[in-house]
Amino acid sequence: MELRLLNYFLAVTEELHFTRAAERLGISQPTLSQQIRLLESRLDTVLFHRSGKKVELTEAGRILLEHVNRVFFELDQAKTIIQELKGLNRGELRIGSSGNHLIYSPLLSFHKQYPNIKISVFDLKTEKTVERLLNSGFDLGIVFLPVHHPRIETIPLFSSKLYVVLSNHHPLAEKDTVHLQELQEYPLFLLPEQYLIRQEVNLFSKKSGFRLEPIVELSDTNSLIKMSILNNGFTILPKLYADYATDLPIKLVKIADNVPVMEIGAIYRKGMIFSTAIQAFLQHLKDFYQKGH
């Protein structure tokens, strides 16, 4: 069976939408549909339930997906072992990241040290990064921990405290520390609830007997900071994120409450062989943040 057909199948399982999958693959939707029908014909089974635009895997499709993931994983491992023969003179890293701020600076310094290693970073939610790791689309994920999945391993790398981020003209900008309960009278802008940072803020405020209700939720951290500045409000972000907003008139205020520290780590598929490039990149990340960057 041609790997091309299996690759098309994987794209549809990830998107569950033929048009989006076709766009991602760089082919037309009718061509993709024809190729999936060809695969179904060769297997003499239906792989997807199609109801209008809604697409779902059949039981046969789920079985095939499990085996296809193994095939691509083993091929990826073979590629890694073969590339090891070339050392660090060549290589490629595909990384899913919960915000490029997590690895922006060390990424540039790593490239200077190893210019022949190609690095592709994709800004995705953690669950999407896990999905791509399991189907061999990524080598690593750099995300907020914890991540609980039976087929995923984690390596803690560094941590970042949560700070209140507000305009340097805000009434509370003169303070060095602030209790979150003091901020309830000001407009709040937060990440949506599917983000771990938001979940930690919600959990802390609930334990403390109050709830912080944002007036607007935004997935882009720069937009959160700008909205806070323009509306005399605030947001809550890891210091690591706010440190990159150097062009904005902001003040980072420490939180007096015992809020959780956000742990950042690498995640990878269980059983994966680390290439020399992956090992070098992980070590570079650890060294970079241990030096206090």
C-alpha positions as CSV (number, residue, x, y, z in Angstrom):
1,M,0.0,0.0,0.0
2,E,1.4,3.4,-1.0
3,L,2.5,5.7,1.8
4,R,0.9,8.6,-0.1
5,L,-2.6,7.1,0.5
6,L,-1.8,6.6,4.2
7,N,-0.6,10.2,4.4
8,Y,-3.9,11.4,2.8
9,F,-5.8,9.3,5.3
10,L,-3.9,10.8,8.2
11,A,-4.6,14.3,7.1
12,V,-8.4,13.6,7.0
13,T,-8.3,12.0,10.4
14,E,-6.7,15.1,11.9
15,E,-8.9,17.7,10.2
16,L,-12.1,15.6,10.0
17,H,-12.9,17.9,7.0
18,F,-12.0,17.0,3.4
19,T,-11.6,20.6,2.2
20,R,-9.2,21.6,5.0
21,A,-7.3,18.4,4.7
22,A,-6.9,18.9,0.9
23,E,-5.7,22.5,1.4
24,R,-3.1,21.3,3.9
25,L,-1.9,18.6,1.5
26,G,-1.8,21.0,-1.5
27,I,-4.3,19.0,-3.6
28,S,-7.9,19.6,-4.6
29,Q,-10.8,18.3,-2.5
30,P,-12.1,16.1,-5.3
31,T,-8.7,14.5,-5.7
32,L,-8.5,13.8,-2.0
33,S,-11.9,12.3,-1.9
34,Q,-11.0,10.1,-4.9
35,Q,-7.8,8.9,-3.2
36,I,-9.7,8.1,0.0
37,R,-12.2,6.1,-2.0
38,L,-9.3,4.2,-3.6
39,L,-7.9,3.4,-0.2
40,E,-11.3,2.2,1.0
41,S,-11.6,0.1,-2.2
42,R,-8.3,-1.6,-1.6
43,L,-9.2,-2.4,2.0
44,D,-12.8,-3.3,1.1
45,T,-14.2,-1.2,3.9
46,V,-15.6,2.3,4.7
47,L,-13.1,4.4,6.7
48,F,-15.2,7.6,7.2
49,H,-18.8,8.3,7.9
50,R,-19.8,11.3,5.8
51,S,-22.9,13.3,6.7
52,G,-22.9,16.6,4.8
53,K,-19.7,18.4,5.9
54,K,-19.4,16.3,9.1
55,V,-16.8,13.5,8.9
56,E,-16.2,10.8,11.5
57,L,-14.0,7.7,11.6
58,T,-15.6,4.4,11.4
59,E,-14.5,1.5,13.6
60,A,-12.4,0.2,10.7
61,G,-11.0,3.7,10.3
62,R,-9.9,3.8,14.0
63,I,-8.2,0.5,13.6
64,L,-6.3,1.6,10.5
65,L,-5.3,4.9,12.2
66,E,-3.7,3.0,15.1
67,H,-1.6,0.9,12.7
68,V,-0.8,3.8,10.4
69,N,0.5,5.8,13.3
70,R,2.8,2.9,14.2
71,V,4.0,2.7,10.6
72,F,4.9,6.4,10.4
73,F,6.4,6.3,13.9
74,E,8.7,3.4,12.9
75,L,9.7,5.1,9.7
76,D,10.5,8.3,11.7
77,Q,12.7,6.3,14.0
78,A,14.5,4.7,11.1
79,K,15.1,8.2,9.7
80,T,16.4,9.4,13.1
81,I,18.9,6.5,13.4
82,I,20.1,7.0,9.8
83,Q,20.6,10.8,10.4
84,E,22.7,10.0,13.4
85,L,25.4,8.8,11.0
86,K,25.7,12.5,10.0
87,G,25.9,13.8,13.5
88,L,24.9,17.4,14.1
89,N,26.0,18.6,10.7
90,R,22.5,18.0,9.4
91,G,19.1,17.4,10.9
92,E,15.5,18.6,11.3
93,L,13.4,19.3,14.4
94,R,9.6,19.7,14.2
95,I,8.3,21.3,17.4
96,G,4.8,22.1,18.7
97,S,4.7,24.9,21.2
98,S,2.1,26.5,23.5
99,G,3.2,30.0,22.4
100,N,6.4,30.7,20.6
101,H,7.4,32.9,23.6
102,L,8.4,29.7,25.4
103,I,11.4,29.1,23.1
104,Y,11.9,32.3,21.1
105,S,15.2,33.4,22.5
106,P,16.9,29.9,22.9
107,L,15.7,29.0,19.4
108,L,17.8,31.8,17.9
109,S,20.9,31.0,20.0
110,F,20.5,27.3,19.2
111,H,20.4,28.2,15.5
112,K,23.6,30.2,15.8
113,Q,25.3,27.2,17.4
114,Y,23.9,24.6,15.0
115,P,23.1,26.5,11.7
116,N,22.6,23.3,9.7
117,I,19.8,22.0,11.8
118,K,16.4,23.0,10.3
119,I,13.8,23.9,13.0
120,S,10.1,24.3,12.4
121,V,8.0,25.5,15.3
122,F,4.1,25.4,15.2
123,D,2.1,27.4,17.8
124,L,-0.7,25.1,18.8
125,K,-2.8,24.2,21.8
126,T,-1.4,21.4,23.9
127,E,-3.9,18.8,22.8
128,K,-3.1,19.4,19.1
129,T,0.6,19.1,19.9
130,V,-0.1,15.8,21.6
131,E,-2.1,14.6,18.6
132,R,0.7,15.5,16.2
133,L,3.3,13.8,18.4
134,L,1.3,10.6,18.3
135,N,1.0,10.6,14.6
136,S,4.7,11.4,14.1
137,G,4.0,14.9,12.9
138,F,6.2,16.4,15.6
139,D,9.5,15.4,17.3
140,L,8.9,17.4,20.4
141,G,6.3,19.6,22.2
142,I,7.2,22.5,24.5
143,V,4.2,23.1,26.6
144,F,2.9,24.0,30.1
145,L,2.9,21.0,32.4
146,P,1.3,18.7,33.5
147,V,0.3,16.7,30.5
148,H,-1.4,13.4,31.3
149,H,-1.5,10.8,28.5
150,P,-0.5,7.2,28.6
151,R,1.6,7.4,25.4
152,I,3.3,10.7,26.3
153,E,6.5,11.3,28.4
154,T,7.5,14.6,29.9
155,I,10.8,16.3,30.8
156,P,10.5,19.4,33.1
157,L,12.7,22.2,31.8
158,F,12.0,25.5,33.6
159,S,9.3,27.5,35.4
160,S,7.7,31.0,35.1
161,K,5.8,32.9,37.7
162,L,2.4,34.5,37.0
163,Y,2.4,38.3,37.1
164,V,-0.3,40.9,36.9
165,V,0.4,42.9,33.7
166,L,-1.1,46.4,33.5
167,S,-0.4,49.8,32.1
168,N,2.4,51.8,33.8
169,H,-0.2,54.5,34.2
170,H,-2.6,52.2,36.0
171,P,-3.6,53.2,39.6
172,L,-1.9,50.1,40.9
173,A,1.3,50.5,38.8
174,E,3.1,52.1,41.8
175,K,2.8,48.9,43.8
176,D,5.4,46.1,43.9
177,T,2.9,43.4,44.9
178,V,-0.9,43.1,44.8
179,H,-3.5,40.7,46.0
180,L,-5.7,39.4,43.2
181,Q,-8.8,40.3,45.2
182,E,-7.8,43.9,45.0
183,L,-8.1,43.8,41.2
184,Q,-11.8,42.8,41.0
185,E,-12.9,46.4,40.4
186,Y,-10.8,46.7,37.2
187,P,-11.5,45.3,33.8
188,L,-9.9,41.9,33.4
189,F,-8.7,40.2,30.1
190,L,-7.7,36.6,30.1
191,L,-6.9,33.6,27.9
192,P,-9.9,31.3,27.1
193,E,-10.7,28.5,29.6
194,Q,-9.1,25.7,27.5
195,Y,-5.7,27.2,28.3
196,L,-3.8,25.8,31.3
197,I,-2.8,29.3,32.5
198,R,-6.5,30.3,32.7
199,Q,-7.4,27.1,34.4
200,E,-4.7,27.7,37.1
201,V,-6.1,31.3,37.7
202,N,-9.6,30.0,38.0
203,L,-8.6,27.2,40.4
204,F,-6.7,29.6,42.6
205,S,-9.4,32.3,42.7
206,K,-12.0,29.6,43.5
207,K,-9.9,28.2,46.4
208,S,-9.6,31.8,47.7
209,G,-13.3,32.3,47.8
210,F,-13.8,34.6,44.8
211,R,-13.9,34.4,41.0
212,L,-12.1,36.5,38.5
213,E,-14.4,37.2,35.6
214,P,-12.8,38.5,32.4
215,I,-14.8,41.0,30.3
216,V,-13.0,39.7,27.2
217,E,-11.2,36.4,26.4
218,L,-8.4,36.5,23.8
219,S,-6.0,33.7,22.7
220,D,-3.3,36.2,21.6
221,T,-1.2,37.4,24.6
222,N,-0.1,40.6,22.9
223,S,-3.8,41.5,22.4
224,L,-4.5,40.8,26.0
225,I,-1.8,43.2,27.1
226,K,-2.9,45.9,24.6
227,M,-6.6,45.6,25.7
228,S,-5.4,45.9,29.3
229,I,-3.5,49.1,28.6
230,L,-6.3,50.7,26.5
231,N,-9.0,49.9,29.1
232,N,-7.2,50.7,32.4
233,G,-7.5,47.0,33.1
234,F,-5.1,44.1,33.6
235,T,-4.2,40.6,32.5
236,I,-2.4,37.7,34.2
237,L,0.4,36.0,32.3
238,P,3.7,34.2,33.0
239,K,6.5,36.6,33.2
240,L,8.1,34.8,30.3
241,Y,5.3,36.0,28.1
242,A,5.2,39.6,29.3
243,D,9.0,40.0,29.0
244,Y,8.6,40.1,25.2
245,A,6.2,43.0,25.3
246,T,9.1,45.5,25.7
247,D,7.6,47.9,23.2
248,L,4.5,48.4,25.3
249,P,4.1,50.8,28.3
250,I,3.5,48.1,30.9
251,K,4.3,47.3,34.5
252,L,4.7,43.7,35.8
253,V,3.4,43.5,39.4
254,K,4.1,40.5,41.6
255,I,1.1,38.6,43.0
256,A,1.1,38.5,46.8
257,D,-1.1,35.5,46.9
258,N,0.4,32.0,46.7
259,V,-0.5,31.4,43.1
260,P,0.9,28.4,41.2
261,V,4.2,28.6,39.3
262,M,3.8,27.6,35.7
263,E,6.0,24.6,34.8
264,I,7.2,24.3,31.2
265,G,8.5,21.1,29.8
266,A,9.2,19.0,26.8
267,I,6.8,16.3,25.8
268,Y,7.5,13.4,23.4
269,R,6.0,10.1,22.3
270,K,6.8,7.2,24.6
271,G,9.4,4.9,23.1
272,M,10.8,7.5,20.8
273,I,14.6,7.4,20.1
274,F,16.1,10.9,20.7
275,S,18.3,12.0,17.8
276,T,21.5,13.9,18.6
277,A,19.7,17.1,17.4
278,I,16.9,16.6,19.9
279,Q,19.3,15.9,22.7
280,A,21.3,19.0,21.8
281,F,18.2,21.2,21.7
282,L,16.8,20.0,25.0
283,Q,20.2,20.5,26.7
284,H,20.4,24.0,25.1
285,L,17.0,24.9,26.5
286,K,17.9,23.7,30.0
287,D,21.3,25.6,29.9
288,F,19.6,28.7,28.6
289,Y,17.0,29.0,31.4
290,Q,19.3,27.8,34.2
291,K,21.5,30.8,33.4
292,G,18.5,33.0,34.3
293,H,17.4,34.2,30.9
